[in-house]
Amino acid sequence: MKKGAIIILYFDYAATCPLDKEAAQLYVQTAATCFGNTSSLHDIGSQAKQLLETCREEFALMLGAHKEGVYFTSGGSEGNFLAIQALLSSTLKEGRHIITSIAEHDSVQHTLEKLKQEGYEVTALPFNQKGHIDLKELEHAIRKETVLVAIQHGNSEIGTIQPIKEISKLCRKNDLLLHSDCVQTFGKVNLQELTQAVDSLSISGHKFYGPKGVGMVYIDPRLHWQPFYPNTSHERGFRPGTVNVPAIAAMTLSAQKITAKLKEQHHQLMQLRQHFLEAIGEIDEQTIVYPADLPAIIGMRLKGLEGQLVMLECNRYGYAISTGSACHIGQQTPANAMAALGVTGKAAKEFIRISLGIDSTEETVRQLGKVLVSLVSSQPNKGS
Ligand SMILES: Cc1ncc(COP(=O)(O)O)c(C=O)c1O
């Protein structure tokens, strides 16, 4: 590091996390010693295949599910795309209508845009003021030609958790398949019950201190889906390409480490969130903090201050925060969660996201809070 350079404190864990050190070591070790192609029939290939199957079993255990339903992917975006395609290919129901939420991650939204071009109709539901899907609205949106519901578990921008169990009941009653993007919740909440309630879910390694470019999809093994890519043999037809065993092994280790301390982590994050909220208490009237179920994600607005400016100012002071989903950065489009909450125009562009993780401490969250207080206080009209 250059002499005098500012140390940047990281508050963007919902965008990505640093790689766990043990997972990094395992990655290097596996890449060097277990490098075979899992499809090769010789012993070097079989060794890699064995490790891959052990990782599949470990994920099945963590999800309380069958290992036959576990498929490794290149991450959450690809997982969402392939899971949705797989569910649509498996449905026996006639119809081309899909229900989703306005706040889905772009990887879901873009998949559904593509499906619209192919003749599907898509209904996107807003959030209520608590940041949740209204179950009555969902029930209303169901038509006889509805085949699929794609609704996220945790929101990446404001940290709300959707009532997937109740959504699942509606889906089962109406013979609809259900996909849930669990990228923001795996490693933060126990997903065992949810796994039983959905037909597919997706997760991504780098959101829980695993490597980037690796993820997992679970699909109920009772479904008979068709491969999206023709003649694919890897991952039993789910995804082509040589399987990234070192990354999968490293992701499995980081997943095991984090799922072993879910309660402890939740408690710590709740406390850190509370310290941060206390630190910005004096600018209460100039801030809007959105309700969250995941304590690690603080979605908020400083009234009258553009999010981009706040983010850049924080960066100048040595704090890395975000203006929402990393996919929107540089596009000047507001966070999807703002649209889902009906917040538009200038107000939507005020959105910032602070997300907490392994290196966040009481001291650093309070310091960040002070920076926000000073930004608001230095405004001529104090943001009102
Ligand atoms: C809710 C959600 N879904 C999907 C993704 C995409 O995951 P990946 O970066 O692994 O493609 C993200 C990443 O920001 C996310 O937050």
The ligand as an SDF file (V2000), in Angstrom:
LIG
                    3D

 16 16  0  0  0  0  0  0  0  0999 V2000
  -30.3540  -11.5180   -5.2710 C   0  0  0  0  0  0  0  0  0  0  0  0
  -29.2390  -11.8000   -6.2360 C   0  0  0  0  0  0  0  0  0  0  0  0
  -29.4450  -12.6960   -7.2090 N   0  0  0  0  0  0  0  0  0  0  0  0
  -28.4780  -13.0010   -8.0970 C   0  0  0  0  0  0  0  0  0  0  0  0
  -27.2450  -12.3790   -8.0510 C   0  0  0  0  0  0  0  0  0  0  0  0
  -26.2080  -12.7290   -9.0650 C   0  0  0  0  0  0  0  0  0  0  0  0
  -25.2350  -13.5670   -8.5350 O   0  0  0  0  0  0  0  0  0  0  0  0
  -23.8280  -13.7260   -9.3010 P   0  0  0  0  0  0  0  0  0  0  0  0
  -23.0410  -12.5000   -9.0460 O   0  0  0  0  0  0  0  0  0  0  0  0
  -23.2220  -14.9470   -8.6980 O   0  0  0  0  0  0  0  0  0  0  0  0
  -24.1510  -13.9470  -10.7340 O   0  0  0  0  0  0  0  0  0  0  0  0
  -27.0040  -11.4150   -7.0640 C   0  0  0  0  0  0  0  0  0  0  0  0
  -25.7070  -10.6870   -7.0200 C   0  0  0  0  0  0  0  0  0  0  0  0
  -25.6610   -9.5070   -6.7670 O   0  0  0  0  0  0  0  0  0  0  0  0
  -28.0220  -11.1230   -6.1320 C   0  0  0  0  0  0  0  0  0  0  0  0
  -27.8510  -10.2210   -5.1640 O   0  0  0  0  0  0  0  0  0  0  0  0
  1  2  1  0
  2  3  1  0
  2 15  2  0
  3  4  2  0
  4  5  1  0
  5  6  1  0
  5 12  2  0
  6  7  1  0
  7  8  1  0
  8  9  2  0
  8 10  1  0
  8 11  1  0
 12 13  1  0
 12 15  1  0
 13 14  2  0
 15 16  1  0
M  END
$$$$
